[in-house]
Amino acid sequence: MGSAERIDENDLTIIEMLSKNARSSLREIGSVVDLSPSSIRNRMERLVNLGVIKKYTLELDQRKLGFEVQVVVLITSTPGESDNLYNKLSKYSEITNLLRTSGPANFICMVQVRDIPQLAQFITGELEKLTGVERIETMFILPQNE
């Protein structure tokens, strides 16, 4: 990074505030870092242009949307099938996050479905039938105590 692209303490504070709440107003952020809303907007645009901020997202409560079952699925692929399998797995809407990993499993999939029958259908009717799947392990995500 050149000197014009340097990330300073104000940038780090802006990033921290947006990480906690992407809907923070320019005025709220500005009051913390003692900058005007237009300066905050310029800094945010600069952070986007630098690729520091990649996207703004929503965090949804999937259970309130009817997706009662949340599962971590570990998938081990057969040798030489990792790239093909990644491409296939990335197309499933049930998989909300897909990570390629090293270690005993090649993939960690975050899966969200409405109920146990839908999970069973997804695993046995879809995942187990994919070419390149050697092993599947599942771990249920327990609800948070609120």
N, C-alpha and C positions, 0 to 999 in steps of 0.2 A: 504494500500500500504506500502510495505517495503521501506527502505531508497533508495535501488537501483531502485525502481519504482517511485520515487518522480518526480513530474512534476515541472520543474523550469521555470524561466522567458524566457529562450531561447526556451524551448518547447512551451510555450504559444505564443511566437512570430511566431514560425514556424507554429503552428496551425492556427493562425490568417491569416498569409500570404496564406496558402493553402486554407483556407475558402474563401478568396477573389478570388483566382485564383489557382486551383489545378494543373495548368500547370507551375507554377513558377519553374524556374530551381534551381538546388541545388546551383549553383553559385550565383543567385540572392538572395536566402534566406541567404546563407552564408555571403554575403556582408552586410546584415542588422544585423545579430546576431554575426558577426565577428568569424565565424567558417569555417573550410574547407568543401568542398562539401562531402567528405567521412564522416565527423562527422555529417553533416546534414542527409545524407542517413541513418547512424546508428541510429540517433535519431528518424527519421521517421519510420524505421523498429521497433524500440522499442515501439513507440506509437501505431503502428498497433498491435504488439504482446500483449500489455497491453489492447487492446480493446478501446483505446481512439479514434483512427481513425478507423472507421468501414469500409469505402469504399471511393473510389474516383469516382466521378460521372460527368456527363455532364449536363449542363443546356442548354436546347434547346429552340429556339424560335418556339413554336408550330404553330404559325400563318404562319410563313414562310414555314412550312412543309405542309400547307394546312388545318390545324385544326383551323378554324376561330372562332369556338364557344367554349368558356371555361366557365364552370359553376361550382359553388359550389352547391352540392346537399346535403341537410340535410334529413336523413332518421330516422324515429322513428319505432322501431320494436315492435311487439306484445310481451307481457311478456313471458319470457322463450325461445324466439327464437333468442336472440342476437348472441350466438355462431354460430349457424347454418347459420344465415344470413351473418355474417362476412365471413365465409368460402365461401359462394356463391358470395358475392360481390368482394372478392379478386381475382376472376377468370376473371373478365371483363377487357379487354384491354382498354376500354374507361375510366375506373377509374384509374387515374394516381397516386392518393394518397388516402389512406383510413385510417381514424382515428376513433377509438372508443372513445366516449366521454360520459361525464355525463351531466345531464341537460335535456332540452326539447327534444333534438334529441340524438339518440344512435350512429349515424355515421355522419361524415362529409366526403363527397366524392368530390375529385377534378375530374371533368369530362371534357374530351376534345374530340370534334367531328368536323367533317368537316363543317356541316351546321345545320340549324334549323330542316329540315326534319329528319336528322339523330338523332338529339337530341330527337325529338318527338318520333321516333321509339324506341330509347333506353329506354326512360322513360315509355312509354305506352306499348311497346312490350316486354320489359325485366323486368325493375325494379318493375313496378306495379304488375306483375304476380308472383313475388317471394313470396313464403310462408314466413310469418313473417313480411312483410312490412305493417305497419299500416298507415304511413303518409310520404309524400314526399314534400319537399319544394326546390325550385331552386332559385339561385341568379346568374345572369350573371356577369362575370368578364369583366370589361371595359378595353379596350386597354390603355396602357401607352402612355402619350404624349411624343414624342421623339424629 
